[in-house]
Amino acid sequence: MNGLPPLRALHYFHQAALHSSFSVAAEHLHVTHSAISHQIRQLESWMGKPLFVRTNGRVKLTAHGDRLLLSCQQAFSELRSSCENIRTGLLQQIRISCAPSFLSQWLIPRISSFYQRYPEIEVHFQPLAQVPQLRSEHVDVLILSHSESPEPDIDAMLVSEDEIGPLCAPHFASQLRVGEDLSAMPLLHADTRLHAWSEWASKAGVSGRFSSGKHFETLTLAIQAARSGLGVLMAPRLLVRRELEEGSLIAPLGFVPTDRATWMMTKQSRRDDSEITLFRDWLRDAAQP
């Protein structure tokens, strides 16, 4: 059995489900009522489950029908948008996937200059994906901190070598001169980076226990806590560049390199797509120290 039922049946189902009526669907599609009924029966047979409850000449979606309607709405909406963009050539779009911390701490504060430079490109931010979603073109661009070199079918531009270090509000500066001073200070942790302190200690050659302290669900929240003077946080230099420049955070012990780097990735076969090329050039400029 194929992975998809007949597309005509899905199209007819979509119209019937939207209007809760086979007759209205038939009018919109310029076909007969029996044609709609026939396609729905075929679809239900293919699914092995009823999609409509039929009572007194009226139809109502079952739970399975509700689920299929949502999928149809999403799929047909994306198809309409893509076809219109291709047909008119007036609007380009790019789907960017990255970690929430990179989005909020680095990309959002800078993206307005991309909008100003390329107002014809519509940018969609999507949750962090992985390389397989890039290959399947669920996303156009993936920005990822990665410890391995990208594979040959993936085009990758280095955004930044990753470095991490302890960060704190300025009033802690006099208390934090060497790594051992951390044992007497309140530590902050992002639950998305639970091994950050131990990684830094290993790279910096500092011994001690770094598991105690306050925990925050995301790195963005932990950075806000550090800015507010709640303690010392371990974070990447790339994501706190703005705070370091404005002086709301300091790095008294500096930073140490990690075994990772932040890359902008796209499919090798799409590296020369116009919107991807423009975004890559903008990102390269924006990432300059």
C-alpha positions as CSV (number, residue, x, y, z in Angstrom):
1,M,0.0,0.0,0.0
2,N,1.3,3.5,-0.9
3,G,2.0,5.9,1.9
4,L,-0.7,8.3,0.7
5,P,-4.3,7.8,-0.3
6,P,-5.4,9.3,-3.7
7,L,-4.9,13.0,-3.6
8,R,-8.3,13.7,-5.2
9,A,-9.9,11.9,-2.3
10,L,-8.0,14.1,0.1
11,H,-9.0,17.2,-1.8
12,Y,-12.7,16.3,-1.8
13,F,-12.5,15.3,1.9
14,H,-10.9,18.6,2.8
15,Q,-13.7,20.6,1.2
16,A,-16.4,18.4,2.7
17,A,-14.9,18.6,6.1
18,L,-14.4,22.4,6.0
19,H,-18.1,22.9,5.1
20,S,-19.6,19.9,7.0
21,S,-21.5,19.2,3.9
22,F,-21.0,17.0,0.8
23,S,-23.4,19.2,-1.2
24,V,-21.5,22.5,-0.5
25,A,-18.3,20.7,-1.3
26,A,-19.7,19.5,-4.6
27,E,-20.8,23.1,-5.5
28,H,-17.3,24.5,-4.7
29,L,-15.6,21.8,-6.7
30,H,-18.1,21.8,-9.6
31,V,-18.8,18.1,-9.3
32,T,-21.8,16.0,-8.3
33,H,-22.8,15.1,-4.8
34,S,-22.3,11.4,-5.7
35,A,-18.7,12.2,-6.8
36,I,-18.0,13.6,-3.4
37,S,-19.6,10.6,-1.6
38,H,-17.7,8.1,-3.8
39,Q,-14.3,9.7,-3.1
40,I,-15.0,9.9,0.7
41,R,-16.0,6.2,0.7
42,Q,-12.8,5.4,-1.1
43,L,-10.8,7.4,1.4
44,E,-12.5,5.7,4.4
45,S,-11.9,2.3,2.9
46,W,-8.2,3.2,2.4
47,M,-8.0,4.4,6.0
48,G,-10.0,1.5,7.4
49,K,-11.8,4.0,9.7
50,P,-14.9,6.2,9.3
51,L,-14.1,9.9,8.8
52,F,-17.7,11.2,9.0
53,V,-20.8,10.3,11.0
54,R,-23.8,10.5,8.7
55,T,-27.2,11.2,10.4
56,N,-30.4,12.6,9.0
57,G,-28.8,13.7,5.8
58,R,-26.0,15.7,7.7
59,V,-22.4,14.8,8.2
60,K,-20.1,15.4,11.1
61,L,-16.4,14.6,11.5
62,T,-15.2,11.7,13.7
63,A,-12.1,12.1,15.8
64,H,-10.1,10.6,13.0
65,G,-11.7,13.0,10.6
66,D,-10.8,16.0,12.8
67,R,-7.2,14.8,12.8
68,L,-7.1,14.4,9.0
69,L,-8.7,17.8,8.5
70,L,-5.9,19.5,10.5
71,S,-3.2,17.7,8.4
72,C,-5.0,18.6,5.2
73,Q,-5.3,22.3,6.2
74,Q,-1.6,22.5,6.9
75,A,-0.5,20.6,3.8
76,F,-2.8,22.5,1.4
77,S,-1.9,25.8,2.9
78,E,1.8,25.1,2.4
79,L,1.1,23.9,-1.2
80,R,-0.9,27.1,-2.0
81,S,1.8,29.3,-0.6
82,S,4.6,27.5,-2.4
83,C,2.7,27.5,-5.7
84,E,1.9,31.2,-5.5
85,N,5.5,32.1,-4.7
86,I,6.7,30.1,-7.7
87,R,4.0,31.4,-10.0
88,T,4.5,35.1,-9.1
89,G,8.1,35.1,-8.2
90,L,7.3,38.1,-6.0
91,L,7.9,36.7,-2.5
92,Q,10.8,34.6,-1.3
93,Q,10.8,32.8,2.0
94,I,13.4,31.1,4.2
95,R,12.8,28.7,7.1
96,I,15.5,28.9,9.8
97,S,15.9,26.4,12.5
98,C,18.1,27.0,15.6
99,A,18.2,26.6,19.3
100,P,15.9,28.9,21.3
101,S,18.9,30.4,23.1
102,F,20.6,31.3,19.8
103,L,17.4,32.7,18.5
104,S,16.6,34.9,21.5
105,Q,20.2,35.9,22.5
106,W,21.8,36.3,19.1
107,L,19.6,36.2,16.0
108,I,16.5,38.2,17.1
109,P,18.6,41.2,18.3
110,R,20.3,41.4,14.8
111,I,17.7,40.2,12.3
112,S,16.1,43.6,11.7
113,S,19.1,44.6,9.5
114,F,18.3,41.5,7.3
115,Y,14.7,42.6,7.1
116,Q,15.7,46.1,6.1
117,R,18.2,44.8,3.5
118,Y,15.8,42.2,2.0
119,P,12.2,43.1,2.7
120,E,11.0,40.8,-0.1
121,I,12.3,37.7,1.9
122,E,9.8,36.3,4.5
123,V,11.7,34.7,7.4
124,H,10.1,31.8,9.4
125,F,11.8,30.7,12.6
126,Q,11.3,27.0,13.5
127,P,12.2,24.9,16.5
128,L,15.6,23.3,16.6
129,A,15.8,20.5,14.1
130,Q,18.6,18.1,13.2
131,V,20.4,17.3,9.9
132,P,17.8,14.7,8.7
133,Q,15.1,17.5,8.7
134,L,17.5,19.6,6.7
135,R,17.9,16.8,4.1
136,S,14.2,16.3,3.9
137,E,13.8,20.1,3.3
138,H,11.5,20.6,6.3
139,V,13.9,23.5,7.0
140,D,16.0,25.5,4.7
141,V,18.8,26.6,7.1
142,L,19.9,24.9,10.3
143,I,22.1,26.8,12.7
144,L,23.7,24.3,15.1
145,S,26.4,23.9,17.6
146,H,28.1,20.7,16.5
147,S,31.2,18.7,17.5
148,E,31.6,16.9,14.2
149,S,32.4,18.1,10.7
150,P,29.4,18.3,8.5
151,E,28.8,15.4,6.0
152,P,29.6,15.9,2.3
153,D,26.0,16.4,1.3
154,I,25.7,19.4,3.7
155,D,27.0,22.8,2.9
156,A,28.3,24.4,6.1
157,M,29.6,27.9,7.0
158,L,31.4,28.4,10.2
159,V,29.7,31.0,12.3
160,S,31.9,30.8,15.4
161,E,34.3,28.6,17.3
162,D,32.5,27.8,20.6
163,E,34.1,29.2,23.8
164,I,32.6,29.1,27.3
165,G,33.4,30.9,30.5
166,P,31.9,32.0,33.9
167,L,29.8,35.1,33.6
168,C,28.5,37.4,36.4
169,A,27.2,40.8,37.1
170,P,29.9,43.5,37.6
171,H,29.5,43.6,41.4
172,F,31.0,40.1,41.7
173,A,34.2,41.1,39.9
174,S,36.2,41.6,43.1
175,Q,35.2,38.2,44.4
176,L,36.1,36.2,41.3
177,R,39.8,36.3,40.5
178,V,40.8,32.6,40.1
179,G,38.8,29.5,39.4
180,E,39.0,28.3,43.0
181,D,37.0,31.4,44.1
182,L,33.9,29.8,42.6
183,S,33.5,27.4,45.5
184,A,32.3,30.3,47.7
185,M,29.9,31.8,45.1
186,P,26.3,31.1,44.1
187,L,26.3,29.1,40.8
188,L,23.6,29.2,38.1
189,H,22.7,26.3,35.8
190,A,20.6,26.1,32.6
191,D,18.9,22.8,32.4
192,T,19.5,22.7,28.6
193,R,23.3,22.7,29.3
194,L,23.7,20.6,32.5
195,H,27.3,19.6,31.8
196,A,28.5,23.1,31.0
197,W,30.3,23.6,34.4
198,S,32.1,20.3,34.3
199,E,33.1,20.9,30.7
200,W,34.6,24.2,31.6
201,A,36.4,22.8,34.6
202,S,38.0,20.1,32.5
203,K,39.1,22.5,29.8
204,A,40.3,25.2,32.2
205,G,42.1,22.8,34.6
206,V,40.0,23.9,37.6
207,S,39.0,21.4,40.3
208,G,36.0,21.7,42.5
209,R,32.3,20.8,42.9
210,F,30.0,22.7,40.5
211,S,26.7,20.9,40.9
212,S,25.1,23.1,43.5
213,G,23.1,26.3,42.8
214,K,20.0,27.5,41.2
215,H,18.6,25.9,38.0
216,F,16.7,27.5,35.2
217,E,14.7,25.9,32.4
218,T,16.5,27.7,29.6
219,L,19.8,29.4,29.0
220,T,18.0,32.7,28.2
221,L,16.4,32.7,31.7
222,A,19.7,31.8,33.3
223,I,21.4,34.7,31.5
224,Q,18.8,37.1,32.8
225,A,19.4,35.7,36.3
226,A,23.1,36.3,36.0
227,R,22.5,39.9,34.8
228,S,20.2,40.4,37.8
229,G,23.1,39.4,40.2
230,L,21.7,36.0,41.3
231,G,25.0,34.2,40.7
232,V,27.7,33.0,38.3
233,L,26.6,31.3,35.1
234,M,28.6,29.2,32.6
235,A,27.6,30.2,29.0
236,P,29.1,30.5,25.5
237,R,30.7,33.8,24.5
238,L,28.7,33.9,21.3
239,L,25.4,34.2,23.1
240,V,26.4,36.9,25.5
241,R,28.3,39.2,23.2
242,R,25.7,42.0,23.6
243,E,25.8,41.7,27.4
244,L,29.6,41.8,27.5
245,E,29.7,44.9,25.2
246,E,27.1,46.8,27.3
247,G,28.8,45.7,30.6
248,S,25.7,44.0,32.2
249,L,27.8,40.8,32.3
250,I,31.5,40.4,32.7
251,A,33.8,37.3,32.3
252,P,36.5,37.7,35.0
253,L,38.2,34.4,34.1
254,G,37.9,34.7,30.4
255,F,36.8,31.9,28.1
256,V,38.1,28.5,27.0
257,P,37.6,26.8,23.7
258,T,35.3,23.7,23.5
259,D,35.2,20.8,21.1
260,R,32.3,22.3,19.2
261,A,31.6,25.1,16.7
262,T,28.4,26.9,15.5
263,W,27.6,26.2,11.9
264,M,25.1,27.5,9.4
265,M,24.1,24.4,7.4
266,T,22.0,23.8,4.3
267,K,21.7,21.1,1.7
268,Q,24.6,21.1,-0.7
269,S,22.2,21.0,-3.6
270,R,20.5,24.2,-2.4
271,R,23.6,26.2,-1.4
272,D,23.1,28.6,-4.3
273,D,19.4,29.3,-3.8
274,S,19.1,33.0,-3.8
275,E,17.5,33.5,-0.4
276,I,19.9,31.1,1.2
277,T,22.9,32.8,-0.4
278,L,21.6,36.2,0.8
279,F,21.1,35.0,4.3
280,R,24.5,33.3,4.4
281,D,26.2,36.5,3.3
282,W,24.3,38.6,5.9
283,L,25.0,36.0,8.7
284,R,28.7,36.1,7.8
285,D,28.8,39.8,8.2
286,A,26.7,39.8,11.4
287,A,28.9,37.2,13.0
288,Q,32.1,39.3,12.7
289,P,33.5,40.2,16.2
